[in-house]
Amino acid sequence: MEPTNPTIQISNPQYSTNDPYRVVEREEVLAQAFRAFVQRAVAAGWKETEVALTLADIADDYVMALARRVKAN
């Protein structure tokens, strides 16, 4: 396996936490980064379905860990 270190660009938020447009901005920025990540994984030889299912599992695990941290505080 050849190591690659491509950078996925994620821009800083331009809207304050209370601004309703921040949700739209967040989705646009993260969706673009997500698509770039998936494209790189597929280009590396992983099947798109493998990538999608694995990322869903990782996201679920992260949300559950975050919920446990919030509950503990």
C-alpha positions as CSV (number, residue, x, y, z in Angstrom):
1,M,0.0,0.0,0.0
2,E,1.4,3.3,-1.1
3,P,0.8,6.1,1.5
4,T,-0.9,9.1,0.1
5,N,-1.4,12.3,1.9
6,P,-3.9,14.4,-0.2
7,T,-5.4,17.3,1.6
8,I,-9.1,17.8,1.7
9,Q,-9.9,21.5,2.1
10,I,-12.5,22.5,4.6
11,S,-13.2,26.2,4.9
12,N,-13.9,28.0,8.1
13,P,-17.4,29.0,9.0
14,Q,-18.4,32.4,7.8
15,Y,-21.6,32.7,9.9
16,S,-22.0,32.9,13.6
17,T,-23.3,30.0,15.6
18,N,-26.7,31.7,16.0
19,D,-27.1,32.5,12.3
20,P,-29.7,30.3,10.6
21,Y,-27.6,30.2,7.4
22,R,-24.8,28.4,9.3
23,V,-26.6,25.1,8.9
24,V,-26.8,25.5,5.1
25,E,-23.1,26.5,5.0
26,R,-22.1,23.6,7.2
27,E,-23.9,21.1,4.9
28,E,-22.4,22.6,1.8
29,V,-18.8,22.7,3.1
30,L,-18.9,19.2,4.7
31,A,-20.8,17.6,1.7
32,Q,-18.0,18.9,-0.6
33,A,-15.3,17.5,1.6
34,F,-17.2,14.2,2.0
35,R,-17.5,13.8,-1.8
36,A,-13.8,14.5,-2.2
37,F,-13.0,11.8,0.4
38,V,-15.3,9.3,-1.2
39,Q,-13.8,10.0,-4.6
40,R,-10.3,9.4,-3.3
41,A,-11.3,6.2,-1.5
42,V,-12.9,4.9,-4.7
43,A,-9.9,6.0,-6.8
44,A,-7.7,4.0,-4.4
45,G,-9.6,0.9,-5.2
46,W,-12.4,0.7,-2.6
47,K,-15.9,0.0,-3.9
48,E,-18.3,2.9,-3.4
49,T,-20.7,0.8,-1.5
50,E,-17.9,-0.3,0.9
51,V,-16.9,3.3,1.5
52,A,-20.5,4.5,2.0
53,L,-21.4,1.7,4.5
54,T,-18.1,2.1,6.4
55,L,-18.5,5.8,6.7
56,A,-22.0,5.4,7.9
57,D,-20.8,3.0,10.6
58,I,-18.0,5.3,11.6
59,A,-20.4,8.3,11.8
60,D,-22.8,6.2,13.9
61,D,-20.0,5.2,16.3
62,Y,-18.9,8.9,16.5
63,V,-22.4,10.1,17.3
64,M,-22.8,7.5,20.0
65,A,-19.4,8.4,21.6
66,L,-20.3,12.1,21.5
67,A,-23.7,11.4,23.2
68,R,-21.9,9.5,25.9
69,R,-19.5,12.4,26.4
70,V,-22.3,14.9,26.6
71,K,-24.3,12.7,29.0
72,A,-21.2,12.3,31.2
73,N,-20.8,16.1,31.5
